[in-house]
Amino acid sequence: MAAFLTGALAEFRYHPAALSRVLLSASSISKSFEGVSALRSVSFDLREGEVHALVGENGAGKSTLIKIMTGAEQPDSGTLAVDGRSVPRMTPAAARALGIAVIYQEASLFPQLTVAENLALALETGSVWRRVDWAARRRQALELLEEAGAAIDPERQAGTLSMPEQQMVEIAKAIGADAKIVIMDEPTASLMDHDVERLFGVIGMLRAQGGGIVYISHRLEEVFAVTDRITVLLADDHALVRRGFRRLLEDDPSIVVVGEASDGEEAVRLAAELQPRVIVMDCAMPGTSGLVATRRILERAPDIAILMLSMHAEDTLVRQAMEAGARGYILKSALDLDLAAAVNRIAAGQIVLDPKVSRPASLKGERTHGLTPRELQVLQLICDGHSNREIARKLDLSANTVAVHRANIMNALGVHKTAELVVYALQHGLVNPL
């Protein structure tokens, strides 16, 4: 699998606890335009209850792959299958009949029609001469808009809607189609912060109902939020050791190794470039040590989880590693080393210590109520009354990243509204009151 490579598609996936049937699969898809290759032997699958994200620079082939999956383009070679059944020739009509819906970056609404009429045009079937139940049409539009989290009057003309409002209508259209496969092409490009939160809620709802989502975006913080694929950077000065660790990790389908560093300086550079969720770091590397590299990395990116590996079990080394900000310390010599399990645990915010080492009295990086230190920072500013944009300026983040943190916080605490979030945080002592 390619990840973060120029001219290539990168894949990240959320894997539910028990993967079930494959909803959509593409095998060895190739497509060229006037001799220029857009896709070369691309294989792809989407499972029930899964979010599968595709990331790539302009020209990587994302749009072409969408068009082939929805029948707008035909591949030069390769095959498509939906729910285990081969589709010799996909067409837009066949895609709709098979439960495939697309939410494009630019809405495809008829501006002169009302919102309810646009939804009906996409969803209703039957003769054009049939009697129209206008009240039922309005009720259905209201229900779908409510499910999408959009406070829009169904009687408004689509031409009067803002771009974010048009996008929310497109999301309502996909919900109404009872689509099992939903393709989202840069869905947050025109959305405001609160709309991004609603979109993530819709994705969670669709996934819980057994749908599969193809999520296409260039915003990596969103990709990680919706897919939960664990990206790992390996840092060790021995190539053979890195190769062995890579094999251990890639046996876990929820983990992808995005890079390897042979020393501390390279680890610092690659951490800034790749922004992995987890770094597996050798404690004792020549030149810049793992301890020094850990401090430098976390100064710039405090949300990265670092798992320290060492040949030594001395209390002093363990304490130094944890004080530097590492969230785990395990021995390379452990015969029963389950590296993938350790990576999953620290990605979830837990502290991981080898049974043969002593636990320091206090550890950095532990989650409080399931929240990371960065999420606690965001929560404090939310409770202080700051907007997403104000929080972004204070923490030097993008507004979309703050929206992702807000959505993660609400999911972790089991609340759905900002008022409930503030009350919960104050009642449980997660923030300092004004």
C-alpha positions in Angstrom: 0.0 0.0 0.0 1.3 3.5 -0.9 1.2 6.2 1.7 2.2 9.9 1.3 3.9 9.2 -2.0 4.0 11.8 -4.8 1.6 10.8 -7.6 0.1 8.0 -5.6 -3.1 7.3 -3.7 -2.7 6.7 0.0 -5.3 4.6 1.9 -6.4 4.8 5.5 -9.1 2.7 7.0 -11.3 2.4 10.1 -11.6 -1.3 10.8 -14.6 -2.2 13.0 -14.2 -4.9 15.6 -15.5 -7.6 13.3 -15.2 -7.0 9.6 -18.0 -8.5 7.7 -18.8 -8.7 4.0 -17.2 -6.7 1.2 -19.6 -4.1 -0.1 -17.5 -2.8 -3.0 -14.3 -4.1 -4.6 -12.2 -2.9 -7.5 -9.5 -5.2 -8.8 -6.6 -4.2 -11.0 -8.3 -1.1 -12.4 -6.4 0.8 -15.1 -7.4 3.9 -17.0 -5.6 6.2 -19.5 -6.6 9.4 -21.2 -4.9 10.0 -24.6 -2.0 7.9 -23.6 -1.6 9.4 -20.1 -2.1 6.9 -17.3 -4.5 8.0 -14.6 -4.8 4.7 -12.8 -2.5 1.7 -13.1 -3.6 -1.6 -11.7 -5.5 -0.1 -8.6 -7.2 -2.6 -6.3 -9.5 -1.4 -3.6 -12.2 -2.8 -1.3 -14.8 -1.4 1.1 -16.4 -3.4 3.8 -19.6 -3.2 5.8 -19.3 -0.7 8.6 -16.0 0.7 7.3 -14.6 4.1 6.5 -12.0 3.9 3.8 -10.1 7.1 3.1 -8.2 7.9 -0.1 -5.6 10.6 0.0 -3.5 11.9 -2.9 -2.2 15.0 -4.6 -3.9 16.5 -7.7 -3.5 14.0 -10.5 -3.1 11.0 -8.3 -6.3 9.5 -9.8 -8.9 10.0 -7.0 -11.5 11.6 -9.3 -11.0 9.0 -12.0 -11.5 6.1 -9.5 -14.7 7.7 -8.2 -16.0 8.0 -11.8 -15.3 4.4 -12.5 -16.9 3.2 -9.3 -20.1 5.2 -10.1 -20.2 4.4 -13.8 -19.3 7.9 -15.2 -16.2 6.4 -16.7 -15.4 2.9 -17.9 -12.0 1.3 -17.0 -9.6 0.2 -19.7 -9.1 -3.0 -17.7 -10.0 -4.5 -14.3 -13.2 -5.5 -12.6 -15.8 -4.1 -10.2 -18.0 -6.1 -7.8 -20.7 -4.9 -5.5 -21.7 -7.1 -2.5 -19.8 -10.0 -4.0 -21.4 -9.8 -7.4 -19.4 -8.8 -10.5 -20.6 -5.8 -12.4 -19.5 -6.2 -16.0 -20.5 -2.6 -16.9 -21.2 0.0 -14.3 -23.5 2.9 -15.2 -24.8 5.8 -13.1 -28.2 4.1 -13.1 -26.8 0.8 -12.1 -24.7 2.5 -9.3 -27.8 4.1 -7.9 -29.8 0.8 -8.1 -26.9 -1.0 -6.3 -27.0 1.5 -3.4 -24.0 3.7 -4.3 -24.4 7.4 -3.6 -21.8 10.2 -4.1 -21.5 13.5 -2.3 -19.4 15.7 -4.5 -17.4 18.7 -3.5 -19.7 20.9 -5.6 -23.4 20.3 -5.1 -25.6 19.2 -8.0 -28.9 20.9 -7.0 -31.3 22.5 -9.4 -31.3 26.2 -8.3 -34.8 27.0 -9.4 -36.4 24.1 -7.4 -37.0 24.0 -3.7 -35.0 21.8 -1.4 -37.9 19.4 -1.0 -38.3 19.2 -4.8 -34.5 18.5 -5.3 -34.7 15.7 -2.7 -37.8 14.3 -4.3 -36.3 14.4 -7.8 -33.4 12.3 -6.6 -35.3 9.9 -4.4 -38.9 9.4 -5.6 -39.8 6.8 -8.2 -42.9 6.2 -10.3 -44.7 7.8 -13.3 -44.3 11.5 -14.0 -48.1 11.7 -14.2 -48.7 10.4 -10.7 -50.4 12.5 -8.0 -47.9 14.3 -5.8 -48.4 14.2 -2.0 -46.9 17.6 -1.2 -47.3 17.2 2.5 -45.6 13.8 2.6 -42.8 15.2 0.4 -42.2 18.1 2.8 -42.3 15.7 5.8 -39.7 13.4 4.2 -37.5 16.4 3.4 -37.7 17.7 7.0 -36.8 14.2 8.4 -33.8 13.8 6.1 -32.5 17.3 6.7 -32.9 16.7 10.5 -30.9 13.4 10.2 -28.2 15.3 8.4 -28.2 18.0 11.2 -29.3 20.7 8.8 -31.7 23.4 9.9 -33.0 24.3 6.4 -36.5 25.1 5.3 -37.6 22.5 2.7 -39.5 25.2 0.8 -36.4 27.4 0.2 -35.2 27.6 -3.3 -31.9 25.8 -3.7 -30.4 28.8 -5.5 -30.7 30.8 -2.3 -28.6 28.3 -0.2 -25.1 28.9 0.7 -22.4 26.4 -0.3 -22.3 24.7 3.1 -26.2 24.5 3.1 -26.1 22.9 -0.4 -23.6 20.4 0.8 -25.8 19.4 3.7 -28.7 18.9 1.3 -26.5 16.5 -0.7 -25.8 14.6 2.5 -29.5 14.4 3.2 -30.0 13.1 -0.3 -27.5 10.3 0.3 -29.3 9.4 3.6 -32.6 9.3 1.9 -31.3 7.0 -0.8 -30.6 4.3 1.8 -27.2 4.0 0.2 -25.0 1.2 1.5 -22.0 2.7 -0.2 -21.4 6.5 0.2 -18.6 8.2 -1.5 -17.6 11.6 0.0 -15.4 13.7 -2.3 -13.8 16.5 -0.2 -17.0 16.8 1.8 -15.7 19.5 4.2 -14.3 21.8 1.6 -17.1 24.3 1.9 -18.4 23.5 5.4 -18.2 25.7 8.5 -16.8 24.2 11.8 -20.2 23.2 13.2 -21.2 21.6 10.0 -18.0 19.5 10.0 -19.0 18.2 13.4 -22.4 17.3 12.1 -20.8 15.5 9.1 -18.7 13.4 11.4 -21.9 12.5 13.3 -23.6 11.4 10.0 -20.5 9.3 9.2 -20.8 7.6 12.5 -24.5 7.0 12.0 -24.0 5.5 8.5 -21.2 3.3 9.8 -23.3 2.1 12.7 -26.1 1.1 10.2 -23.7 -1.1 8.3 -22.9 1.3 5.5 -19.5 1.8 4.0 -17.9 5.2 3.4 -15.2 6.1 0.9 -13.8 9.4 2.3 -11.7 11.5 0.0 -9.8 14.4 1.5 -6.5 16.2 1.5 -6.9 17.2 5.1 -5.0 14.5 7.0 -6.3 15.5 10.5 -9.8 14.7 9.2 -8.7 11.4 7.6 -7.2 10.3 10.9 -10.3 11.4 12.8 -12.8 9.4 10.7 -10.8 6.4 9.8 -8.7 5.8 12.9 -6.0 4.0 10.9 -2.8 4.0 13.0 0.1 5.4 11.1 3.5 4.5 12.5 7.1 5.8 12.0 9.9 3.4 12.9 13.1 4.9 14.3 16.1 2.5 14.9 19.7 2.5 13.7 19.6 -1.2 12.7 17.9 -1.9 9.3 17.4 -5.5 10.2 15.6 -4.5 13.4 13.4 -2.1 11.5 12.5 -4.7 9.0 11.5 -7.1 11.7 9.4 -4.5 13.5 7.7 -3.6 10.2 6.7 -7.2 9.6 5.3 -7.5 13.2 3.2 -4.3 12.8 1.9 -4.9 9.2 0.4 -8.2 10.4 -2.2 -5.9 12.0 -4.6 -4.6 9.3 -5.3 -1.4 11.3 -1.6 -0.3 11.2 0.4 1.2 8.3 4.1 2.0 8.6 4.6 5.3 6.8 8.3 5.7 7.2 11.6 4.5 8.7 14.4 6.6 10.3 17.9 5.4 11.0 18.8 8.0 13.6 17.3 10.6 15.8 17.7 13.5 13.4 16.0 11.7 10.7 13.2 10.8 13.1 12.6 14.4 14.0 12.5 15.4 10.3 10.2 12.6 9.2 7.9 13.2 12.2 7.4 16.7 10.9 6.8 15.6 7.3 4.6 12.5 7.9 2.8 13.4 11.1 2.4 9.8 12.2 0.1 8.9 15.1 2.7 6.7 16.7 6.5 6.6 16.6 8.3 3.4 17.7 11.6 4.9 18.9 14.9 3.2 19.8 16.2 4.8 23.0 19.9 4.5 22.2 20.8 5.7 18.7 24.1 7.2 17.7 24.2 11.0 17.5 20.8 12.3 18.5 19.4 9.8 20.9 15.8 8.6 21.1 15.3 10.6 24.3 16.5 13.9 22.7 14.5 13.2 19.5 11.4 12.5 21.6 11.6 15.9 23.4 12.1 17.7 20.1 9.3 15.9 18.3 6.8 16.5 21.1 7.6 20.2 21.4 6.2 20.6 17.8 3.6 17.8 17.8 2.4 17.0 21.3 -0.3 14.6 20.0 2.1 12.1 18.6 2.4 9.0 20.8 5.9 7.7 21.2 6.7 4.1 22.2 10.3 3.8 23.5 12.2 0.5 22.9 15.3 -0.3 24.8 17.7 -3.2 25.7 17.8 -1.8 29.3 15.4 -2.1 32.2 17.0 0.4 34.6 14.6 2.7 36.5 16.6 5.8 35.5 16.2 5.2 31.8 12.5 4.4 32.2 11.9 7.6 34.1 13.9 9.7 31.6 11.9 8.3 28.7 8.6 9.0 30.4 9.7 12.5 31.5 10.6 13.2 27.9 7.0 12.5 27.0 7.1 8.8 25.8 3.8 7.0 26.4 5.4 3.6 26.6 8.6 1.7 27.3 9.2 -1.9 26.3 12.2 -4.1 26.1 13.5 -5.3 22.8 14.6 -8.6 24.4 11.1 -9.6 25.4 10.4 -13.0 23.8 6.6 -12.4 23.9 6.8 -8.9 22.4 3.5 -7.9 20.9 4.5 -4.7 19.3 1.2 -4.2 17.4 -0.8 -4.5 20.6 1.5 -1.9 22.3 1.0 0.5 19.4 -2.8 0.1 19.5 -2.8 0.8 23.2 -0.7 3.9 23.2 -2.6 5.2 20.2 -5.7 4.8 22.4 -4.1 7.0 25.0 -2.9 4.3 27.4 0.5 4.0 29.0 2.4 0.8 28.1 5.2 -0.5 30.3 7.1 -3.7 29.9 6.3 -6.0 32.9 10.0 -6.1 33.7 10.3 -2.4 34.4 9.1 -0.3 37.3 6.3 2.2 36.8 7.4 5.8 37.6 5.5 7.6 40.2 3.9 10.0 37.7 3.7 9.7 33.9 3.2 12.2 31.2 0.6 11.7 28.4 -2.0 9.6 30.2 -5.6 10.2 29.2 -8.1 11.7 31.5 -11.6 10.5 30.9 -10.4 9.2 27.6 -9.0 12.6 26.5 -5.4 13.4 25.4 -3.6 16.4 26.8 -4.3 18.3 23.6 -8.0 17.5 23.8 -8.0 18.7 27.4 -6.5 22.0 26.2 -9.2 22.3 23.6 -11.9 21.4 26.2 -10.7 24.1 28.6 -10.9 26.7 25.8 -14.4 25.5 24.7 -15.6 25.9 28.3 -14.0 29.4 28.5 -16.4 30.3 25.6 -14.0 30.4 22.7 -15.1 29.6 19.1 -13.2 27.0 17.0 -11.5 29.8 15.1 -10.4 31.5 18.4 -9.1 28.1 19.7 -7.2 27.5 16.5 -5.4 30.9 16.8 -4.5 30.3 20.4 -3.2 26.7 19.9 -1.7 27.4 16.4 -4.0 24.8 14.8 -6.3 24.9 11.8 -10.0 25.5 12.5 -10.8 22.1 11.0 -8.3 20.4 13.4 -10.1 22.0 16.3 -13.4 20.8 14.9 -12.0 17.3 14.8 -10.8 17.6 18.4 -14.2 18.9 19.5 -16.0 15.9 17.8 -13.5 13.4 19.4 -14.1 15.0 22.8 -17.9 14.7 22.5 -17.6 11.1 21.3 -15.3 10.2 24.2 -17.5 11.8 26.8 -20.8 10.6 25.3 -22.3 14.1 24.9 -23.9 15.7 21.8 -24.2 19.4 22.5 -21.8 22.0 23.6 -23.9 22.9 26.7 -23.8 19.2 27.8 -20.1 19.2 27.2 -19.5 22.2 29.5 -21.7 20.8 32.2 -19.9 17.4 32.1 -16.5 19.0 32.1 -17.3 21.1 35.2 -19.0 18.3 37.1 -16.1 16.0 36.6 -13.3 18.5 37.2 -11.9 18.3 33.7 -11.5 22.0 33.4 -10.7 25.0 35.7 -13.9 27.1 36.2 -13.6 30.8 35.2 
